[in-house]
């Protein structure tokens, strides 16, 4: 009789993380305490406890959401290993959000007496919901916590994972160099990293300004690329990996060039991928976007498209609060994750399944809608990015509407002429009331180009077109070059001013004051201005208080009326051409997703790859 030996494999799920300079220094994102602790950095980082000091890890980075680990992966039992010195009460704890109620309890408690640095391992009871974390309470002065990790044991080998990180950049040398340096130090050249030998970088240099000898290496590849936007840059990276099957890349991780990323997020992503159940082998792993100026505030964790009415999920959560960490892990309907941090299997990418050539705004969305079945989002996997209200660009009006129409042709074909006409009238009214007449022209051009059908997208040089679009929008200038002075009190008024119901009625009846004499100069936030803030203004200063830049618009009733006629004319064109344009994308969309098309589009023929 032959007995089959049963093997088990120990896997570290996640390390306990520490605050890091230049990444995130907000302690409450990592630990909660009664303030009787302090960080000590000598030969290694540790936490020093005063007597009666208490620390818990029910936090964004150091809690463990057991519900998702058990749902999506082979994780069953979880153990916790801690490195301690001193006398401690150690508690294994659990929390869960149930509707509007928060349940919490202590699962296990032991007393540790360690005269020297000592490792202990405790096993969590089998829970299937909520968050695991631990609590340390020192019983005497001088206790030290050196670190720890959550671990599991599985009955089979982990899935092999090798990640190819694809970055699209355009003249962002500062960010690129810092992130490459970090990844190289922590993973690529670190034999102790769990991802050592299993990660490579593929950088699409759309600006052709990177010096390869400063960054490139065996695991870091740089490709000067035509400036075909984010879509062109990310697709170039996919193509380069597709052409190198010998590199053994199993998953692609797309990241923006101007994010701050902790390599711990990449390591956690890799562990998650290696432990996925077979039914979730094709899952996408998304990273949340947190603000770079307030690193505890989340901007988005997954999103839904809703035919163009974008719904960012879990918006504006303060992740220092454990209640929000639990809320953040509650799953809801989601359709895609933006490409500031999005990982998916290389199996999805093939010669007939590449992104669309739509430059920016909507490439990540369309590819997600086309390919994503499951999106896994977890606390602790994120990037920090400049908030969108600090990144206003007038020229985006063109891409927003054009690409929305293209995306809806494929994924929401029921969104039709009536909806587009309604959106056009809304845009004309909003931008016209703000005297941003160039934006109205850009919006009309975006619709006009969509109505030319798929041939326009295939045959247009995206780089040349983008230069034209950029030149057609408003250009922000430094404050000292503006002909309207900036006053902070006016800016704050433009951010917060409220009006009565009567005022709102009069405003609407007079077309935001167009029918009344103009008498004000208003200053408003560039990205979040609203028509009610500029009622009866003759001049508006749109200001970016972060960059100290702005642009000025002036009221012109003649231009407003002229563009009104243009809008009416466009409505007739929409009625005549919309369905034919939409059908051209539906029937021939496969043409612009193919490798042969992209190689020609990016002018890759004859390049030395």
C-alpha positions in Angstrom: 0.0 0.0 0.0 1.4 3.4 -1.0 0.9 6.3 1.3 0.9 9.7 -0.4 2.8 12.3 1.7 0.8 15.5 2.3 2.7 18.7 1.9 1.9 22.1 3.4 3.3 25.5 2.4 3.7 28.4 4.8 2.9 31.8 3.2 3.4 35.3 4.5 0.2 37.2 3.7 1.4 40.7 4.7 4.0 42.3 6.9 3.2 44.9 9.5 4.1 48.2 7.9 5.7 51.3 9.3 5.3 54.9 8.4 7.9 55.9 5.8 9.4 59.3 4.9 8.4 60.4 1.4 5.6 57.7 1.3 3.3 58.3 4.2 4.2 59.5 7.7 0.7 59.6 9.2 1.0 57.1 12.1 -2.7 56.6 12.4 -2.8 55.0 8.9 -0.6 52.2 10.5 -1.2 52.2 14.3 -3.7 53.5 16.8 -2.4 54.2 20.3 -2.9 56.0 23.6 0.2 58.1 22.7 2.4 56.3 25.2 4.5 54.9 22.4 7.2 56.4 20.1 9.2 55.2 17.1 12.9 54.5 17.5 15.2 54.3 14.5 18.7 53.0 15.4 19.9 49.7 13.8 16.3 48.8 13.0 12.9 50.4 13.4 10.9 49.6 16.5 8.2 51.0 18.7 9.2 51.9 22.3 6.4 51.6 24.9 6.1 53.6 28.0 4.3 51.9 31.0 0.6 51.2 30.2 1.2 52.0 26.5 -1.4 50.6 24.2 -1.2 50.1 20.4 -3.7 48.5 18.0 -3.6 47.7 14.3 -7.2 48.2 13.3 -5.9 50.4 10.6 -5.8 50.8 6.8 -2.3 49.3 6.4 -2.1 46.8 9.2 -5.5 45.3 9.6 -6.3 42.1 7.7 -9.6 41.8 6.0 -10.2 38.1 6.5 -13.5 38.1 4.6 -11.8 38.9 1.3 -8.9 36.7 1.8 -11.2 33.7 2.4 -13.5 34.6 -0.4 -11.0 35.1 -3.2 -8.0 33.0 -2.0 -7.0 29.7 -0.5 -6.4 31.3 2.8 -8.1 29.5 5.7 -6.2 29.6 9.0 -4.3 32.8 9.8 -1.5 33.1 12.3 0.2 36.2 13.6 4.0 36.4 14.3 5.3 39.2 16.5 8.8 40.2 17.5 8.7 41.7 21.1 10.9 42.5 24.0 9.5 43.2 27.5 6.2 42.4 29.3 3.1 42.6 27.2 -0.5 41.7 27.1 -1.1 40.5 23.5 -4.6 40.3 22.2 -5.9 38.9 18.9 -9.0 41.0 18.0 -11.8 41.2 15.4 -14.2 43.9 14.1 -17.0 43.9 11.6 -19.5 46.4 10.2 -23.0 45.1 10.2 -25.3 47.7 8.7 -24.9 50.7 11.0 -23.6 48.6 13.9 -19.9 47.8 14.6 -19.2 44.5 16.3 -15.9 44.0 18.1 -14.4 41.4 20.4 -11.2 40.0 21.8 -10.5 36.5 20.3 -7.5 35.5 22.3 -5.2 37.0 25.0 -1.8 36.0 26.4 0.9 37.5 28.5 4.4 37.6 27.1 7.5 38.0 29.2 10.6 38.4 27.1 13.9 39.7 28.5 15.3 39.6 25.0 14.0 40.1 21.6 11.6 37.2 21.1 9.3 35.9 18.4 5.8 34.6 19.2 3.2 33.1 17.0 -0.5 33.0 17.7 -3.4 31.5 15.6 -6.6 33.5 15.0 -9.9 31.5 15.5 -11.7 30.8 12.3 -13.8 33.8 11.4 -15.2 34.4 7.9 -16.1 38.1 8.1 -14.6 41.4 9.2 -11.1 42.5 10.1 -8.4 40.8 12.1 -5.9 42.9 14.1 -3.9 42.8 17.2 -3.5 44.8 20.4 -0.4 45.3 22.5 -0.4 46.6 26.0 2.9 47.0 27.9 3.0 46.0 31.6 6.2 47.9 32.3 8.4 50.7 31.0 10.6 50.0 28.1 8.7 47.4 26.1 9.7 47.2 22.4 7.8 46.0 19.3 10.1 45.2 16.3 7.5 44.1 13.8 5.4 41.2 12.7 3.4 39.5 9.9 0.2 37.7 9.2 0.7 34.2 7.8 -1.2 31.2 6.5 -0.6 27.5 5.6 -2.0 26.0 2.4 -2.1 22.5 1.1 -0.6 23.1 -2.4 2.0 25.3 -3.9 1.3 28.9 -4.6 0.5 30.1 -8.2 3.6 31.3 -10.0 3.5 35.1 -10.3 5.9 37.3 -12.3 4.8 40.9 -12.6 5.6 43.3 -15.5 5.0 46.9 -14.3 4.0 49.1 -17.3 4.4 52.9 -16.8 3.5 55.5 -19.4 5.3 58.8 -18.9 5.5 62.1 -20.6 8.3 64.4 -19.3 7.9 63.4 -15.6 11.5 62.5 -14.9 11.3 63.4 -11.2 8.5 60.9 -10.5 9.9 58.2 -12.7 13.4 58.3 -11.3 12.2 58.3 -7.7 9.8 55.3 -8.3 12.4 53.3 -10.3 15.0 53.9 -7.6 12.5 52.7 -5.0 11.5 49.6 -6.9 15.0 48.8 -7.8 16.2 49.1 -4.2 13.3 47.2 -2.5 12.6 44.5 -5.1 14.7 44.2 -8.2 18.1 44.3 -6.5 17.0 43.0 -3.1 17.6 39.2 -2.8 15.5 39.2 0.4 12.4 40.4 -1.3 9.7 37.8 -2.0 9.5 39.2 -5.5 13.2 39.1 -6.2 13.7 37.9 -9.8 9.9 38.0 -10.5 9.4 41.7 -11.4 10.4 43.8 -14.4 9.7 47.4 -15.4 8.5 48.4 -18.9 8.5 52.2 -19.3 6.9 53.9 -22.4 8.6 57.2 -22.8 6.1 59.3 -24.7 8.2 62.4 -24.4 11.4 60.7 -25.5 13.3 62.6 -22.8 14.4 59.8 -20.5 18.1 58.9 -20.6 18.1 55.1 -20.7 21.6 54.7 -19.3 20.4 56.4 -16.1 17.6 53.9 -15.5 17.6 50.9 -17.8 19.0 47.5 -16.9 18.3 43.8 -17.3 14.9 44.2 -15.5 14.2 47.8 -16.5 13.2 48.4 -20.1 12.7 51.9 -21.6 11.0 52.4 -25.0 10.9 55.9 -26.7 7.3 56.0 -27.9 5.1 58.2 -30.1 3.1 60.6 -27.9 -0.3 58.9 -28.4 -1.4 59.6 -24.9 -1.9 57.2 -22.0 -3.6 54.7 -24.3 -0.6 54.7 -26.6 1.9 54.5 -23.8 0.2 51.7 -21.8 -0.5 49.7 -25.0 3.2 50.0 -26.0 4.1 48.4 -22.8 1.6 45.6 -23.2 3.0 45.0 -26.7 6.6 44.8 -25.5 5.7 42.2 -22.9 3.6 40.3 -25.5 6.6 40.1 -27.7 8.8 38.7 -25.0 7.1 35.4 -23.8 10.5 34.2 -22.7 10.4 36.7 -19.8 7.7 34.7 -18.2 5.5 37.7 -17.3 2.2 36.3 -15.8 0.6 39.6 -14.8 0.7 43.3 -16.0 0.5 46.1 -13.4 -0.3 49.5 -15.0 0.7 52.6 -13.0 0.7 56.3 -13.7 4.0 58.1 -13.9 3.1 60.8 -11.3 2.1 58.6 -8.4 3.8 57.8 -5.1 3.7 54.1 -4.5 4.9 52.0 -1.6 6.5 48.8 -2.8 4.6 47.0 -0.1 1.5 47.5 -2.2 3.2 45.6 -5.1 4.3 42.8 -2.7 0.8 42.5 -1.3 -0.6 42.3 -4.8 1.8 39.5 -5.7 0.8 37.5 -2.7 -2.8 37.9 -3.4 -2.3 36.8 -7.0 -0.3 33.7 -5.9 -3.1 32.5 -3.6 -6.2 33.2 -5.8 -8.7 30.4 -6.1 -9.0 28.9 -9.5 -12.4 30.6 -10.2 -10.8 34.0 -9.6 -7.6 33.4 -11.5 -8.6 36.0 -14.1 -9.4 38.7 -11.5 -8.2 42.3 -11.7 -6.4 43.7 -8.6 -7.1 47.4 -8.1 -5.3 50.0 -6.1 -7.1 52.9 -4.4 -6.1 56.5 -5.1 -5.3 58.5 -2.1 -4.6 62.3 -2.1 -0.9 63.2 -2.2 -1.6 66.4 -0.3 -3.7 64.8 2.5 -2.4 61.2 2.5 -5.1 59.9 4.8 -7.9 60.8 2.4 -9.1 58.4 -0.3 -10.3 59.8 -3.6 -11.5 56.5 -5.2 -11.5 52.8 -4.7 -13.0 51.3 -7.9 -15.6 52.9 -10.0 -18.7 52.4 -12.2 -19.2 54.0 -15.6 -23.0 54.3 -15.8 -22.9 55.4 -19.4 -20.6 58.3 -18.7 -22.0 59.4 -15.3 -18.8 58.3 -13.5 -19.5 57.0 -10.0 -16.2 56.9 -7.9 -16.6 54.5 -5.0 -15.7 55.1 -1.4 -14.9 58.7 -2.1 -13.4 61.1 0.5 -13.0 58.6 3.3 -10.6 59.5 6.1 -8.7 56.2 6.4 -7.3 57.1 9.8 -10.6 56.0 11.2 -11.1 52.3 11.7 -14.8 52.7 11.0 -13.9 53.9 7.5 -11.5 51.1 7.0 -14.3 48.6 7.6 -16.6 50.6 5.3 -13.9 50.7 2.7 -13.8 46.9 2.6 -17.6 46.5 2.0 -18.0 45.4 -1.6 -20.4 47.1 -4.0 -21.0 47.1 -7.7 -17.9 48.1 -9.6 -17.0 48.1 -13.3 -13.4 49.1 -13.6 -10.3 50.4 -11.8 -8.3 53.3 -13.1 -4.8 52.7 -14.4 -3.1 54.6 -11.7 -2.8 51.1 -10.2 -4.4 48.2 -12.0 -3.1 44.6 -12.3 -4.5 41.8 -14.4 -3.4 38.5 -16.0 -1.2 38.6 -19.1 -3.6 35.9 -20.5 -6.0 38.8 -21.2 -3.6 40.6 -23.5 -3.3 39.2 -27.0 -2.8 40.3 -30.6 -6.6 40.9 -30.9 -7.4 42.3 -27.5 -5.5 45.6 -26.9 -6.9 48.9 -25.7 -8.5 51.5 -27.9 -6.5 54.4 -29.4 -8.4 57.2 -27.6 -5.4 59.0 -26.2 -6.6 59.8 -22.7 -9.8 59.7 -20.7 -11.6 56.3 -21.1 -8.9 53.9 -22.2 -8.8 52.2 -18.7 -12.6 52.3 -18.5 -13.2 50.6 -21.9 -10.6 47.9 -21.4 -12.0 47.2 -17.9 -15.6 47.0 -19.2 -14.4 44.7 -22.0 -12.3 42.3 -19.9 -12.9 42.5 -16.2 -15.1 39.9 -14.5 -13.9 40.4 -11.0 -12.2 43.4 -9.3 -10.5 42.8 -6.0 -9.8 45.9 -3.8 -8.1 45.7 -0.5 -7.1 48.1 2.2 -3.4 48.7 2.0 -3.1 48.4 -1.8 -3.0 52.0 -3.0 -1.1 54.9 -4.6 -1.0 58.6 -3.7 -1.8 61.0 -6.5 -2.4 64.7 -7.0 -6.2 65.3 -6.5 -8.1 66.0 -9.7 -9.3 69.5 -8.6 -5.6 70.5 -8.8 -5.2 69.2 -12.4 -7.8 71.1 -14.4 -7.1 71.2 -18.1 -9.4 72.9 -20.5 -8.5 70.8 -23.5 -10.0 67.7 -21.8 -13.5 68.8 -22.8 -12.7 67.4 -26.3 -11.6 64.0 -25.1 -14.2 63.6 -22.4 -17.2 63.8 -24.8 -15.5 62.1 -27.8 -14.3 59.1 -25.8 -17.5 58.9 -23.9 -19.4 58.5 -27.1 -16.9 55.9 -28.4 -17.0 53.9 -25.1 -20.8 54.0 -25.0 -21.0 52.7 -28.6 -19.4 49.5 -27.4 -20.8 49.1 -23.9 -24.0 51.2 -23.7 -25.4 51.3 -27.2 -28.8 52.2 -25.8 -27.4 55.6 -24.9 -28.4 57.5 -28.0 -29.2 60.7 -29.7 -31.6 62.0 -27.1 -29.1 61.6 -24.3 -26.3 63.2 -26.3 -28.5 66.2 -27.2 -29.4 66.6 -23.5 -25.7 66.5 -22.5 -24.8 69.0 -25.2 -27.4 71.5 -24.0 -26.2 71.1 -20.4 -22.6 71.6 -21.4 -23.4 74.7 -23.5 -25.3 76.2 -20.6 -22.7 75.4 -18.0 -19.6 76.5 -19.9 -21.4 79.4 -21.5 -22.5 80.7 -18.1 -18.9 80.6 -17.0 -17.8 82.4 -20.2 -15.6 79.5 -21.2 -16.5 79.7 -24.8 -13.4 77.8 -25.9 -14.6 74.8 -23.9 -17.9 74.9 -25.8 -16.0 74.8 -29.1 -13.9 71.9 -27.9 -17.0 70.0 -26.8 -18.6 70.6 -30.2 -15.4 69.4 -32.0 -15.3 66.3 -29.9 -18.9 65.4 -31.0 -18.1 66.3 -34.6 -15.1 64.1 -34.7 -17.0 61.2 -33.2 -19.7 61.6 -35.9 -17.0 61.0 -38.6 -17.0 57.4 -37.5 -14.2 54.9 -36.8 -12.2 56.0 -39.9 -11.4 59.3 -38.2 -9.9 57.5 -35.2 -7.9 55.0 -37.4 -6.5 57.6 -39.8 -5.8 60.6 -37.6 -2.3 61.2 -36.3 -3.1 61.4 -32.6 0.1 63.4 -31.8 -0.7 66.1 -34.3 -4.4 66.2 -33.2 -3.4 66.6 -29.6 -1.3 69.6 -30.3 -4.2 71.2 -32.0 -6.6 70.4 -29.1 -4.1 71.6 -26.5 -3.8 74.9 -28.4 -7.6 75.3 -28.5 -8.1 75.3 -24.8 -7.5 77.9 -22.1 -3.8 78.2 -21.0 -3.2 78.7 -17.3 -0.5 81.4 -16.7 1.4 82.4 -13.5 -0.4 84.9 -11.3 1.9 87.7 -12.1 1.2 87.4 -15.8 -2.6 87.7 -15.4 -4.4 91.0 -16.1 -6.8 90.4 -13.2 -5.2 90.4 -9.7 -5.7 87.5 -7.3 -7.3 88.2 -3.9 -7.7 85.3 -1.6 -10.9 86.7 0.0 -12.6 86.7 -3.4 -11.4 83.2 -4.1 -12.8 82.0 -0.7 -16.1 83.7 -1.5 -16.2 82.0 -4.9 -15.7 78.6 -3.1 -18.4 79.0 -0.4 -20.9 81.7 -1.4 -24.6 80.7 -0.9 -27.7 82.3 -2.3 -31.4 82.4 -1.5 -34.1 80.5 -3.4 -35.3 83.8 -4.8 -31.8 84.6 -6.1 -31.7 81.2 -7.7 -35.0 81.8 -9.5 -33.8 85.2 -10.8 -30.5 83.8 -11.9 -32.1 81.1 -14.0 -34.7 83.4 -15.5 -31.9 85.9 -16.6 -29.6 83.1 -18.0 -27.1 83.6 -15.2 -27.3 87.4 -15.5 -26.8 87.6 -19.3 -30.0 89.7 -19.5 -28.8 92.1 -16.8 -25.8 94.5 -16.8 -22.5 93.0 -15.9 -20.8 94.5 -12.8 -18.5 92.1 -11.0 -15.1 90.6 -11.3 -15.2 87.1 -9.8 -12.4 84.7 -8.7 -13.3 81.1 -8.5 -11.5 77.7 -8.3 -10.4 76.6 -11.7 -11.6 73.0 -11.4 -14.8 73.3 -9.3 -16.3 76.6 -10.5 -20.1 76.7 -10.7 -22.3 79.2 -12.6 -24.0 80.5 -9.5 -20.7 81.8 -8.2 -20.3 84.2 -11.2 -23.8 85.6 -11.6 -23.7 89.0 -13.4 -19.9 88.9 -13.6 -18.2 90.7 -16.4 -14.9 89.0 -15.9 -13.9 85.7 -14.2 -10.6 84.7 -12.9 -10.3 80.9 -12.8 -7.5 80.2 -10.3 -5.5 77.1 -9.3 -4.4 78.0 -5.8 -1.9 75.1 -5.6 0.0 76.0 -8.7 -0.7 79.8 -8.4 -1.8 79.9 -12.0 -5.0 80.9 -13.7 -6.8 82.1 -16.8 -9.4 84.9 -17.4 -12.6 84.9 -19.3 -14.9 87.8 -20.2 -18.6 87.9 -20.8 -19.7 88.1 -24.4 -23.4 87.9 -25.1 -22.6 87.9 -28.9 -20.4 84.8 -28.5 -23.0 83.1 -26.3 -25.7 83.6 -28.9 -23.5 82.6 -31.8 -22.5 79.4 -30.0 -26.2 78.8 -29.3 -26.8 78.7 -33.1 -23.8 76.3 -33.4 -25.3 74.0 -30.8 -28.7 74.0 -32.7 -26.9 73.2 -35.9 -25.0 70.4 -34.2 -28.3 68.9 -33.0 -29.4 68.5 -36.6 -26.1 66.8 -37.4 -26.5 64.5 -34.5 -29.9 63.5 -35.6 -28.6 62.7 -39.1 -25.3 61.0 -38.3 -25.2 59.6 -34.8 -26.5 56.1 -35.5 -24.3 55.6 -38.5 -21.2 56.7 -36.5 -22.1 54.4 -33.6 -22.6 51.4 -35.8 -19.2 52.0 -37.4 -17.6 51.5 -34.0 -19.8 48.5 -33.1 -19.2 46.7 -36.4 -15.5 47.6 -36.9 -14.2 48.1 -33.4 -12.1 45.0 -33.6 -9.9 46.8 -36.2 -8.5 49.2 -33.6 -7.8 46.6 -30.9 -5.3 44.6 -33.0 -1.6 44.4 -32.7 -1.1 45.1 -36.5 -3.1 48.3 -36.2 -1.2 49.5 -33.1 2.3 48.8 -34.5 1.4 51.0 -37.5 -0.4 53.6 -35.3 2.7 53.9 -33.0 5.1 53.8 -35.9 6.8 50.8 -34.5 7.8 49.2 -37.8 11.5 48.8 -38.0 12.2 49.8 -34.4 14.8 47.9 -32.5 12.8 46.3 -29.6 
